[in-house]
Amino acid sequence: MIEKLKALHQNSYVPISNFPVSACVVTKDNNMFFGVNVEDASTRAGTCAERNAIYAAITAGYKKGDFKEVHVMVSSGKIGMPCFVCRQMISELFEEDSLVRCYATTGEYKDYTVKELCPYPFGEDDLQ
């Protein structure tokens, strides 16, 4: 997983931040979907690697509850974490005990559960 995520940094489109991020979501039937971050000049229209990977899985037909884990790597050499927009998406689609593994390009990583990253999620129940 580490080498694949590291290689994916080359596919990021980051002309502004020069901060590649790659991600992989794994479904409960062990399919993998990859994503990279994509920026544009308005900065708000781009998307993060985590959501790109999730969107790819959803496009392939996967739904809430079908996801098992997510892997994230930033290019800075430090262990990277999903942003709060991505945490929101993860908290809505993944179970609270799902694995979120955050990597550094050195191979170091830290494991979290969705519940640890999103202890007070905003979800469907809050909209009623």
Secondary structure, DSSP 8 states (H G I E B T S, - for coil): -HHHHHHHGGG-B-TTT---EEEEEEETT--EEEEE-B--TTSSS-B-HHHHHHHHHHHTT--TT-EEEEEEEETTSS-----HHHHHHHHHHEEEEEEEEEE-TTS-EEEEEHHHH-SS---GGGG-
